[in-house]
């Protein structure tokens, strides 16, 4: 399932560039697959830098 989630989040990011919710979900799916997430973490930090809530789960 993490591979399918990765595809879903990557497709969403093509439409909604740098969407924090999708970046968070992508990060989670990559972590579950044992893949590198440092680039995604940087993008997520930038995208979420002005948010007033802390992400705990993705929202798709």
mmCIF file as Biopython writes it, N, C-alpha, C and O atoms, coordinates in Angstrom:
data_model
#
loop_
_atom_site.group_PDB
_atom_site.id
_atom_site.type_symbol
_atom_site.label_atom_id
_atom_site.label_alt_id
_atom_site.label_comp_id
_atom_site.label_asym_id
_atom_site.label_entity_id
_atom_site.label_seq_id
_atom_site.pdbx_PDB_ins_code
_atom_site.Cartn_x
_atom_site.Cartn_y
_atom_site.Cartn_z
_atom_site.occupancy
_atom_site.B_iso_or_equiv
_atom_site.auth_seq_id
_atom_site.auth_asym_id
_atom_site.pdbx_PDB_model_num
ATOM 1   N N  . UNK A ? 1  ? 0.791  -1.213 0.000   1.0 0.0 1  A 1 
ATOM 2   C CA . UNK A ? 1  ? 0.000  0.000  0.000   1.0 0.0 1  A 1 
ATOM 3   C C  . UNK A ? 1  ? 0.840  1.287  0.000   1.0 0.0 1  A 1 
ATOM 4   O O  . UNK A ? 1  ? 0.416  2.271  -0.607  1.0 0.0 1  A 1 
ATOM 5   N N  . UNK A ? 2  ? 2.008  1.322  0.652   1.0 0.0 2  A 1 
ATOM 6   C CA . UNK A ? 2  ? 2.788  2.561  0.625   1.0 0.0 2  A 1 
ATOM 7   C C  . UNK A ? 2  ? 3.183  2.987  -0.789  1.0 0.0 2  A 1 
ATOM 8   O O  . UNK A ? 2  ? 3.287  4.180  -1.076  1.0 0.0 2  A 1 
ATOM 9   N N  . UNK A ? 3  ? 3.405  1.997  -1.679  1.0 0.0 3  A 1 
ATOM 10  C CA . UNK A ? 3  ? 3.751  2.339  -3.058  1.0 0.0 3  A 1 
ATOM 11  C C  . UNK A ? 3  ? 2.578  3.016  -3.760  1.0 0.0 3  A 1 
ATOM 12  O O  . UNK A ? 3  ? 2.765  3.959  -4.530  1.0 0.0 3  A 1 
ATOM 13  N N  . UNK A ? 4  ? 1.379  2.532  -3.490  1.0 0.0 4  A 1 
ATOM 14  C CA . UNK A ? 4  ? 0.189  3.138  -4.081  1.0 0.0 4  A 1 
ATOM 15  C C  . UNK A ? 4  ? -0.022 4.547  -3.534  1.0 0.0 4  A 1 
ATOM 16  O O  . UNK A ? 4  ? -0.384 5.462  -4.274  1.0 0.0 4  A 1 
ATOM 17  N N  . UNK A ? 5  ? 0.206  4.711  -2.242  1.0 0.0 5  A 1 
ATOM 18  C CA . UNK A ? 5  ? 0.072  6.036  -1.630  1.0 0.0 5  A 1 
ATOM 19  C C  . UNK A ? 5  ? 1.089  7.003  -2.230  1.0 0.0 5  A 1 
ATOM 20  O O  . UNK A ? 5  ? 0.771  8.163  -2.492  1.0 0.0 5  A 1 
ATOM 21  N N  . UNK A ? 6  ? 2.307  6.522  -2.447  1.0 0.0 6  A 1 
ATOM 22  C CA . UNK A ? 6  ? 3.330  7.375  -3.061  1.0 0.0 6  A 1 
ATOM 23  C C  . UNK A ? 6  ? 2.853  7.897  -4.412  1.0 0.0 6  A 1 
ATOM 24  O O  . UNK A ? 6  ? 2.998  9.083  -4.710  1.0 0.0 6  A 1 
ATOM 25  N N  . UNK A ? 7  ? 2.290  7.021  -5.220  1.0 0.0 7  A 1 
ATOM 26  C CA . UNK A ? 7  ? 1.786  7.416  -6.537  1.0 0.0 7  A 1 
ATOM 27  C C  . UNK A ? 7  ? 0.675  8.446  -6.422  1.0 0.0 7  A 1 
ATOM 28  O O  . UNK A ? 7  ? 0.657  9.433  -7.158  1.0 0.0 7  A 1 
ATOM 29  N N  . UNK A ? 8  ? -0.247 8.216  -5.503  1.0 0.0 8  A 1 
ATOM 30  C CA . UNK A ? 8  ? -1.370 9.143  -5.307  1.0 0.0 8  A 1 
ATOM 31  C C  . UNK A ? 8  ? -0.854 10.531 -4.914  1.0 0.0 8  A 1 
ATOM 32  O O  . UNK A ? 8  ? -1.284 11.540 -5.473  1.0 0.0 8  A 1 
ATOM 33  N N  . UNK A ? 9  ? 0.074  10.576 -3.946  1.0 0.0 9  A 1 
ATOM 34  C CA . UNK A ? 9  ? 0.592  11.869 -3.492  1.0 0.0 9  A 1 
ATOM 35  C C  . UNK A ? 9  ? 1.423  12.562 -4.570  1.0 0.0 9  A 1 
ATOM 36  O O  . UNK A ? 9  ? 1.343  13.782 -4.718  1.0 0.0 9  A 1 
ATOM 37  N N  . UNK A ? 10 ? 2.209  11.811 -5.313  1.0 0.0 10 A 1 
ATOM 38  C CA . UNK A ? 10 ? 2.984  12.417 -6.404  1.0 0.0 10 A 1 
ATOM 39  C C  . UNK A ? 10 ? 2.059  13.004 -7.465  1.0 0.0 10 A 1 
ATOM 40  O O  . UNK A ? 10 ? 2.321  14.086 -7.991  1.0 0.0 10 A 1 
ATOM 41  N N  . UNK A ? 11 ? 0.987  12.299 -7.777  1.0 0.0 11 A 1 
ATOM 42  C CA . UNK A ? 11 ? 0.016  12.817 -8.754  1.0 0.0 11 A 1 
ATOM 43  C C  . UNK A ? 11 ? -0.667 14.076 -8.235  1.0 0.0 11 A 1 
ATOM 44  O O  . UNK A ? 11 ? -0.871 15.031 -8.984  1.0 0.0 11 A 1 
ATOM 45  N N  . UNK A ? 12 ? -1.018 14.078 -6.952  1.0 0.0 12 A 1 
ATOM 46  C CA . UNK A ? 12 ? -1.650 15.265 -6.377  1.0 0.0 12 A 1 
ATOM 47  C C  . UNK A ? 12 ? -0.696 16.458 -6.400  1.0 0.0 12 A 1 
ATOM 48  O O  . UNK A ? 12 ? -1.117 17.589 -6.642  1.0 0.0 12 A 1 
ATOM 49  N N  . UNK A ? 13 ? 0.580  16.206 -6.150  1.0 0.0 13 A 1 
ATOM 50  C CA . UNK A ? 13 ? 1.556  17.296 -6.148  1.0 0.0 13 A 1 
ATOM 51  C C  . UNK A ? 13 ? 1.793  17.877 -7.543  1.0 0.0 13 A 1 
ATOM 52  O O  . UNK A ? 13 ? 2.279  19.001 -7.671  1.0 0.0 13 A 1 
ATOM 53  N N  . UNK A ? 14 ? 1.456  17.124 -8.579  1.0 0.0 14 A 1 
ATOM 54  C CA . UNK A ? 14 ? 1.529  17.672 -9.937  1.0 0.0 14 A 1 
ATOM 55  C C  . UNK A ? 14 ? 0.452  18.737 -10.134 1.0 0.0 14 A 1 
ATOM 56  O O  . UNK A ? 14 ? 0.642  19.697 -10.880 1.0 0.0 14 A 1 
ATOM 57  N N  . UNK A ? 15 ? -0.669 18.555 -9.463  1.0 0.0 15 A 1 
ATOM 58  C CA . UNK A ? 15 ? -1.796 19.483 -9.575  1.0 0.0 15 A 1 
ATOM 59  C C  . UNK A ? 15 ? -1.694 20.588 -8.529  1.0 0.0 15 A 1 
ATOM 60  O O  . UNK A ? 15 ? -1.875 21.765 -8.840  1.0 0.0 15 A 1 
ATOM 61  N N  . UNK A ? 16 ? -1.405 20.205 -7.297  1.0 0.0 16 A 1 
ATOM 62  C CA . UNK A ? 16 ? -1.340 21.145 -6.177  1.0 0.0 16 A 1 
ATOM 63  C C  . UNK A ? 16 ? 0.103  21.219 -5.676  1.0 0.0 16 A 1 
ATOM 64  O O  . UNK A ? 16 ? 0.448  20.624 -4.655  1.0 0.0 16 A 1 
ATOM 65  N N  . UNK A ? 17 ? 0.916  21.939 -6.391  1.0 0.0 17 A 1 
ATOM 66  C CA . UNK A ? 17 ? 2.355  22.004 -6.113  1.0 0.0 17 A 1 
ATOM 67  C C  . UNK A ? 17 ? 2.646  22.450 -4.684  1.0 0.0 17 A 1 
ATOM 68  O O  . UNK A ? 17 ? 2.084  23.421 -4.178  1.0 0.0 17 A 1 
ATOM 69  N N  . UNK A ? 18 ? 3.541  21.705 -4.064  1.0 0.0 18 A 1 
ATOM 70  C CA . UNK A ? 18 ? 4.030  22.002 -2.715  1.0 0.0 18 A 1 
ATOM 71  C C  . UNK A ? 18 ? 2.923  22.054 -1.661  1.0 0.0 18 A 1 
ATOM 72  O O  . UNK A ? 18 ? 3.023  22.790 -0.679  1.0 0.0 18 A 1 
ATOM 73  N N  . UNK A ? 19 ? 1.879  21.273 -1.874  1.0 0.0 19 A 1 
ATOM 74  C CA . UNK A ? 19 ? 0.802  21.157 -0.899  1.0 0.0 19 A 1 
ATOM 75  C C  . UNK A ? 19 ? 1.324  20.431 0.335   1.0 0.0 19 A 1 
ATOM 76  O O  . UNK A ? 19 ? 1.800  19.300 0.233   1.0 0.0 19 A 1 
ATOM 77  N N  . UNK A ? 20 ? 1.241  21.066 1.487   1.0 0.0 20 A 1 
ATOM 78  C CA . UNK A ? 20 ? 1.782  20.500 2.710   1.0 0.0 20 A 1 
ATOM 79  C C  . UNK A ? 20 ? 1.170  19.174 3.100   1.0 0.0 20 A 1 
ATOM 80  O O  . UNK A ? 20 ? 1.873  18.272 3.556   1.0 0.0 20 A 1 
ATOM 81  N N  . UNK A ? 21 ? -0.125 19.049 2.925   1.0 0.0 21 A 1 
ATOM 82  C CA . UNK A ? 21 ? -0.793 17.787 3.265   1.0 0.0 21 A 1 
ATOM 83  C C  . UNK A ? 21 ? -0.252 16.643 2.404   1.0 0.0 21 A 1 
ATOM 84  O O  . UNK A ? 21 ? 0.020  15.553 2.907   1.0 0.0 21 A 1 
ATOM 85  N N  . UNK A ? 22 ? -0.100 16.898 1.120   1.0 0.0 22 A 1 
ATOM 86  C CA . UNK A ? 22 ? 0.391  15.857 0.218   1.0 0.0 22 A 1 
ATOM 87  C C  . UNK A ? 22 ? 1.868  15.563 0.453   1.0 0.0 22 A 1 
ATOM 88  O O  . UNK A ? 22 ? 2.290  14.410 0.372   1.0 0.0 22 A 1 
ATOM 89  N N  . UNK A ? 23 ? 2.647  16.584 0.740   1.0 0.0 23 A 1 
ATOM 90  C CA . UNK A ? 23 ? 4.060  16.359 1.056   1.0 0.0 23 A 1 
ATOM 91  C C  . UNK A ? 23 ? 4.199  15.508 2.315   1.0 0.0 23 A 1 
ATOM 92  O O  . UNK A ? 23 ? 5.063  14.635 2.385   1.0 0.0 23 A 1 
ATOM 93  N N  . UNK A ? 24 ? 3.360  15.759 3.296   1.0 0.0 24 A 1 
ATOM 94  C CA . UNK A ? 24 ? 3.387  14.979 4.534   1.0 0.0 24 A 1 
ATOM 95  C C  . UNK A ? 24 ? 3.038  13.517 4.248   1.0 0.0 24 A 1 
ATOM 96  O O  . UNK A ? 24 ? 3.712  12.608 4.733   1.0 0.0 24 A 1 
ATOM 97  N N  . UNK A ? 25 ? 1.997  13.298 3.469   1.0 0.0 25 A 1 
ATOM 98  C CA . UNK A ? 25 ? 1.608  11.935 3.109   1.0 0.0 25 A 1 
ATOM 99  C C  . UNK A ? 25 ? 2.675  11.238 2.285   1.0 0.0 25 A 1 
ATOM 100 O O  . UNK A ? 25 ? 2.934  10.049 2.472   1.0 0.0 25 A 1 
ATOM 101 N N  . UNK A ? 26 ? 3.295  11.976 1.374   1.0 0.0 26 A 1 
ATOM 102 C CA . UNK A ? 26 ? 4.373  11.416 0.565   1.0 0.0 26 A 1 
ATOM 103 C C  . UNK A ? 26 ? 5.536  11.009 1.456   1.0 0.0 26 A 1 
ATOM 104 O O  . UNK A ? 26 ? 6.106  9.930  1.293   1.0 0.0 26 A 1 
ATOM 105 N N  . UNK A ? 27 ? 5.881  11.871 2.390   1.0 0.0 27 A 1 
ATOM 106 C CA . UNK A ? 27 ? 6.967  11.559 3.328   1.0 0.0 27 A 1 
ATOM 107 C C  . UNK A ? 27 ? 6.660  10.272 4.085   1.0 0.0 27 A 1 
ATOM 108 O O  . UNK A ? 27 ? 7.524  9.403  4.203   1.0 0.0 27 A 1 
ATOM 109 N N  . UNK A ? 28 ? 5.448  10.142 4.593   1.0 0.0 28 A 1 
ATOM 110 C CA . UNK A ? 28 ? 5.073  8.941  5.336   1.0 0.0 28 A 1 
ATOM 111 C C  . UNK A ? 28 ? 5.157  7.691  4.456   1.0 0.0 28 A 1 
ATOM 112 O O  . UNK A ? 28 ? 5.649  6.651  4.894   1.0 0.0 28 A 1 
ATOM 113 N N  . UNK A ? 29 ? 4.681  7.797  3.231   1.0 0.0 29 A 1 
ATOM 114 C CA . UNK A ? 29 ? 4.701  6.627  2.344   1.0 0.0 29 A 1 
ATOM 115 C C  . UNK A ? 29 ? 6.129  6.239  1.989   1.0 0.0 29 A 1 
ATOM 116 O O  . UNK A ? 29 ? 6.442  5.051  1.903   1.0 0.0 29 A 1 
ATOM 117 N N  . UNK A ? 30 ? 6.997  7.219  1.783   1.0 0.0 30 A 1 
ATOM 118 C CA . UNK A ? 30 ? 8.393  6.923  1.465   1.0 0.0 30 A 1 
ATOM 119 C C  . UNK A ? 30 ? 9.102  6.294  2.664   1.0 0.0 30 A 1 
ATOM 120 O O  . UNK A ? 30 ? 9.888  5.360  2.505   1.0 0.0 30 A 1 
ATOM 121 N N  . UNK A ? 31 ? 8.825  6.802  3.852   1.0 0.0 31 A 1 
ATOM 122 C CA . UNK A ? 31 ? 9.440  6.240  5.063   1.0 0.0 31 A 1 
ATOM 123 C C  . UNK A ? 31 ? 9.055  4.781  5.243   1.0 0.0 31 A 1 
ATOM 124 O O  . UNK A ? 31 ? 9.892  3.959  5.616   1.0 0.0 31 A 1 
ATOM 125 N N  . UNK A ? 32 ? 7.810  4.456  4.984   1.0 0.0 32 A 1 
ATOM 126 C CA . UNK A ? 32 ? 7.351  3.072  5.141   1.0 0.0 32 A 1 
ATOM 127 C C  . UNK A ? 32 ? 8.006  2.137  4.129   1.0 0.0 32 A 1 
ATOM 128 O O  . UNK A ? 32 ? 8.075  0.926  4.338   1.0 0.0 32 A 1 
ATOM 129 N N  . UNK A ? 33 ? 8.486  2.717  3.028   1.0 0.0 33 A 1 
ATOM 130 C CA . UNK A ? 33 ? 9.180  1.924  2.017   1.0 0.0 33 A 1 
ATOM 131 C C  . UNK A ? 33 ? 10.692 1.912  2.245   1.0 0.0 33 A 1 
ATOM 132 O O  . UNK A ? 33 ? 11.428 1.248  1.515   1.0 0.0 33 A 1 
ATOM 133 N N  . UNK A ? 34 ? 11.146 2.639  3.246   1.0 0.0 34 A 1 
ATOM 134 C CA . UNK A ? 34 ? 12.578 2.716  3.524   1.0 0.0 34 A 1 
ATOM 135 C C  . UNK A ? 34 ? 13.335 3.613  2.570   1.0 0.0 34 A 1 
ATOM 136 O O  . UNK A ? 34 ? 14.546 3.465  2.402   1.0 0.0 34 A 1 
ATOM 137 N N  . UNK A ? 35 ? 12.627 4.548  1.940   1.0 0.0 35 A 1 
ATOM 138 C CA . UNK A ? 35 ? 13.251 5.456  0.971   1.0 0.0 35 A 1 
ATOM 139 C C  . UNK A ? 35 ? 13.696 6.749  1.643   1.0 0.0 35 A 1 
ATOM 140 O O  . UNK A ? 35 ? 13.233 7.088  2.732   1.0 0.0 35 A 1 
ATOM 141 N N  . UNK A ? 36 ? 14.588 7.456  0.987   1.0 0.0 36 A 1 
ATOM 142 C CA . UNK A ? 36 ? 15.142 8.730  1.462   1.0 0.0 36 A 1 
ATOM 143 C C  . UNK A ? 36 ? 14.047 9.802  1.469   1.0 0.0 36 A 1 
ATOM 144 O O  . UNK A ? 36 ? 13.280 9.925  0.514   1.0 0.0 36 A 1 
ATOM 145 N N  . UNK A ? 37 ? 13.987 10.574 2.558   1.0 0.0 37 A 1 
ATOM 146 C CA . UNK A ? 37 ? 12.949 11.597 2.679   1.0 0.0 37 A 1 
ATOM 147 C C  . UNK A ? 37 ? 13.497 12.994 2.953   1.0 0.0 37 A 1 
ATOM 148 O O  . UNK A ? 37 ? 12.712 13.921 3.156   1.0 0.0 37 A 1 
ATOM 149 N N  . UNK A ? 38 ? 14.810 13.176 2.966   1.0 0.0 38 A 1 
ATOM 150 C CA . UNK A ? 38 ? 15.363 14.478 3.352   1.0 0.0 38 A 1 
ATOM 151 C C  . UNK A ? 38 ? 14.910 15.600 2.421   1.0 0.0 38 A 1 
ATOM 152 O O  . UNK A ? 38 ? 14.634 16.707 2.883   1.0 0.0 38 A 1 
ATOM 153 N N  . UNK A ? 39 ? 14.828 15.334 1.127   1.0 0.0 39 A 1 
ATOM 154 C CA . UNK A ? 39 ? 14.355 16.365 0.190   1.0 0.0 39 A 1 
ATOM 155 C C  . UNK A ? 39 ? 12.895 16.721 0.476   1.0 0.0 39 A 1 
ATOM 156 O O  . UNK A ? 39 ? 12.521 17.893 0.460   1.0 0.0 39 A 1 
ATOM 157 N N  . UNK A ? 40 ? 12.090 15.721 0.732   1.0 0.0 40 A 1 
ATOM 158 C CA . UNK A ? 40 ? 10.672 15.947 1.022   1.0 0.0 40 A 1 
ATOM 159 C C  . UNK A ? 40 ? 10.527 16.704 2.335   1.0 0.0 40 A 1 
ATOM 160 O O  . UNK A ? 40 ? 9.668  17.579 2.448   1.0 0.0 40 A 1 
ATOM 161 N N  . UNK A ? 41 ? 11.345 16.385 3.323   1.0 0.0 41 A 1 
ATOM 162 C CA . UNK A ? 41 ? 11.288 17.096 4.602   1.0 0.0 41 A 1 
ATOM 163 C C  . UNK A ? 41 ? 11.592 18.579 4.425   1.0 0.0 41 A 1 
ATOM 164 O O  . UNK A ? 41 ? 10.956 19.419 5.063   1.0 0.0 41 A 1 
ATOM 165 N N  . UNK A ? 42 ? 12.550 18.908 3.573   1.0 0.0 42 A 1 
ATOM 166 C CA . UNK A ? 42 ? 12.888 20.316 3.307   1.0 0.0 42 A 1 
ATOM 167 C C  . UNK A ? 42 ? 11.724 21.021 2.614   1.0 0.0 42 A 1 
ATOM 168 O O  . UNK A ? 42 ? 11.360 22.140 2.974   1.0 0.0 42 A 1 
ATOM 169 N N  . UNK A ? 43 ? 11.151 20.357 1.627   1.0 0.0 43 A 1 
ATOM 170 C CA . UNK A ? 43 ? 10.015 20.949 0.917   1.0 0.0 43 A 1 
ATOM 171 C C  . UNK A ? 43 ? 8.831  21.148 1.853   1.0 0.0 43 A 1 
ATOM 172 O O  . UNK A ? 43 ? 8.152  22.174 1.803   1.0 0.0 43 A 1 
ATOM 173 N N  . UNK A ? 44 ? 8.589  20.160 2.705   1.0 0.0 44 A 1 
ATOM 174 C CA . UNK A ? 44 ? 7.483  20.232 3.657   1.0 0.0 44 A 1 
ATOM 175 C C  . UNK A ? 44 ? 7.708  21.363 4.653   1.0 0.0 44 A 1 
ATOM 176 O O  . UNK A ? 44 ? 6.777  22.108 4.960   1.0 0.0 44 A 1 
ATOM 177 N N  . UNK A ? 45 ? 8.913  21.497 5.154   1.0 0.0 45 A 1 
ATOM 178 C CA . UNK A ? 45 ? 9.218  22.570 6.113   1.0 0.0 45 A 1 
ATOM 179 C C  . UNK A ? 45 ? 8.952  23.931 5.489   1.0 0.0 45 A 1 
ATOM 180 O O  . UNK A ? 45 ? 8.407  24.821 6.141   1.0 0.0 45 A 1 
ATOM 181 N N  . UNK A ? 46 ? 9.331  24.093 4.238   1.0 0.0 46 A 1 
ATOM 182 C CA . UNK A ? 46 ? 9.101  25.365 3.547   1.0 0.0 46 A 1 
ATOM 183 C C  . UNK A ? 46 ? 7.606  25.586 3.310   1.0 0.0 46 A 1 
ATOM 184 O O  . UNK A ? 46 ? 7.091  26.677 3.555   1.0 0.0 46 A 1 
ATOM 185 N N  . UNK A ? 47 ? 6.921  24.560 2.837   1.0 0.0 47 A 1 
ATOM 186 C CA . UNK A ? 47 ? 5.491  24.681 2.533   1.0 0.0 47 A 1 
ATOM 187 C C  . UNK A ? 47 ? 4.669  24.936 3.790   1.0 0.0 47 A 1 
ATOM 188 O O  . UNK A ? 47 ? 3.643  25.613 3.729   1.0 0.0 47 A 1 
ATOM 189 N N  . UNK A ? 48 ? 5.102  24.407 4.915   1.0 0.0 48 A 1 
ATOM 190 C CA . UNK A ? 48 ? 4.326  24.475 6.143   1.0 0.0 48 A 1 
ATOM 191 C C  . UNK A ? 48 ? 4.860  25.536 7.109   1.0 0.0 48 A 1 
ATOM 192 O O  . UNK A ? 48 ? 4.422  25.594 8.258   1.0 0.0 48 A 1 
ATOM 193 N N  . UNK A ? 49 ? 5.781  26.359 6.669   1.0 0.0 49 A 1 
ATOM 194 C CA . UNK A ? 49 ? 6.471  27.298 7.556   1.0 0.0 49 A 1 
ATOM 195 C C  . UNK A ? 49 ? 5.556  28.353 8.184   1.0 0.0 49 A 1 
ATOM 196 O O  . UNK A ? 49 ? 5.882  28.883 9.246   1.0 0.0 49 A 1 
ATOM 197 N N  . UNK A ? 50 ? 4.441  28.663 7.565   1.0 0.0 50 A 1 
ATOM 198 C CA . UNK A ? 50 ? 3.547  29.689 8.100   1.0 0.0 50 A 1 
ATOM 199 C C  . UNK A ? 50 ? 2.237  29.114 8.647   1.0 0.0 50 A 1 
ATOM 200 O O  . UNK A ? 50 ? 1.309  29.853 8.976   1.0 0.0 50 A 1 
ATOM 201 N N  . UNK A ? 51 ? 2.181  27.798 8.735   1.0 0.0 51 A 1 
ATOM 202 C CA . UNK A ? 51 ? 0.955  27.145 9.220   1.0 0.0 51 A 1 
ATOM 203 C C  . UNK A ? 51 ? 0.806  27.325 10.724  1.0 0.0 51 A 1 
ATOM 204 O O  . UNK A ? 51 ? 1.789  27.484 11.449  1.0 0.0 51 A 1 
ATOM 205 N N  . UNK A ? 52 ? -0.418 27.299 11.168  1.0 0.0 52 A 1 
ATOM 206 C CA . UNK A ? 52 ? -0.683 27.462 12.598  1.0 0.0 52 A 1 
ATOM 207 C C  . UNK A ? 52 ? -1.103 26.160 13.288  1.0 0.0 52 A 1 
ATOM 208 O O  . UNK A ? 52 ? -1.535 26.171 14.440  1.0 0.0 52 A 1 
ATOM 209 N N  . UNK A ? 53 ? -0.970 25.043 12.570  1.0 0.0 53 A 1 
ATOM 210 C CA . UNK A ? 53 ? -1.242 23.728 13.157  1.0 0.0 53 A 1 
ATOM 211 C C  . UNK A ? 53 ? -0.060 22.803 12.866  1.0 0.0 53 A 1 
ATOM 212 O O  . UNK A ? 53 ? 0.733  23.047 11.957  1.0 0.0 53 A 1 
ATOM 213 N N  . UNK A ? 54 ? 0.035  21.752 13.650  1.0 0.0 54 A 1 
ATOM 214 C CA . UNK A ? 54 ? 1.074  20.744 13.450  1.0 0.0 54 A 1 
ATOM 215 C C  . UNK A ? 54 ? 0.458  19.543 12.743  1.0 0.0 54 A 1 
ATOM 216 O O  . UNK A ? 54 ? -0.581 19.030 13.158  1.0 0.0 54 A 1 
ATOM 217 N N  . UNK A ? 55 ? 1.101  19.108 11.687  1.0 0.0 55 A 1 
ATOM 218 C CA . UNK A ? 55 ? 0.603  17.946 10.952  1.0 0.0 55 A 1 
ATOM 219 C C  . UNK A ? 55 ? 0.853  16.676 11.753  1.0 0.0 55 A 1 
ATOM 220 O O  . UNK A ? 55 ? 1.940  16.462 12.291  1.0 0.0 55 A 1 
ATOM 221 N N  . UNK A ? 56 ? -0.168 15.849 11.818  1.0 0.0 56 A 1 
ATOM 222 C CA . UNK A ? 56 ? -0.024 14.545 12.461  1.0 0.0 56 A 1 
ATOM 223 C C  . UNK A ? 56 ? -0.459 13.425 11.520  1.0 0.0 56 A 1 
ATOM 224 O O  . UNK A ? 56 ? -0.146 12.256 11.746  1.0 0.0 56 A 1 
ATOM 225 N N  . UNK A ? 57 ? -1.175 13.791 10.474  1.0 0.0 57 A 1 
ATOM 226 C CA . UNK A ? 57 ? -1.629 12.830 9.486   1.0 0.0 57 A 1 
ATOM 227 C C  . UNK A ? 57 ? -1.854 13.575 8.175   1.0 0.0 57 A 1 
ATOM 228 O O  . UNK A ? 57 ? -2.000 14.797 8.161   1.0 0.0 57 A 1 
ATOM 229 N N  . UNK A ? 58 ? -1.879 12.840 7.092   1.0 0.0 58 A 1 
ATOM 230 C CA . UNK A ? 58 ? -2.146 13.486 5.809   1.0 0.0 58 A 1 
ATOM 231 C C  . UNK A ? 58 ? -3.651 13.614 5.610   1.0 0.0 58 A 1 
ATOM 232 O O  . UNK A ? 58 ? -4.438 12.932 6.266   1.0 0.0 58 A 1 
ATOM 233 N N  . UNK A ? 59 ? -4.025 14.473 4.719   1.0 0.0 59 A 1 
ATOM 234 C CA . UNK A ? 59 ? -5.444 14.660 4.380   1.0 0.0 59 A 1 
ATOM 235 C C  . UNK A ? 59 ? -5.570 14.625 2.877   1.0 0.0 59 A 1 
ATOM 236 O O  . UNK A ? 59 ? -5.238 15.595 2.196   1.0 0.0 59 A 1 
ATOM 237 N N  . UNK A ? 60 ? -6.033 13.545 2.372   1.0 0.0 60 A 1 
ATOM 238 C CA . UNK A ? 60 ? -6.229 13.485 0.923   1.0 0.0 60 A 1 
ATOM 239 C C  . UNK A ? 60 ? -7.682 13.319 0.635   1.0 0.0 60 A 1 
ATOM 240 O O  . UNK A ? 60 ? -8.075 13.245 -0.529  1.0 0.0 60 A 1 
#
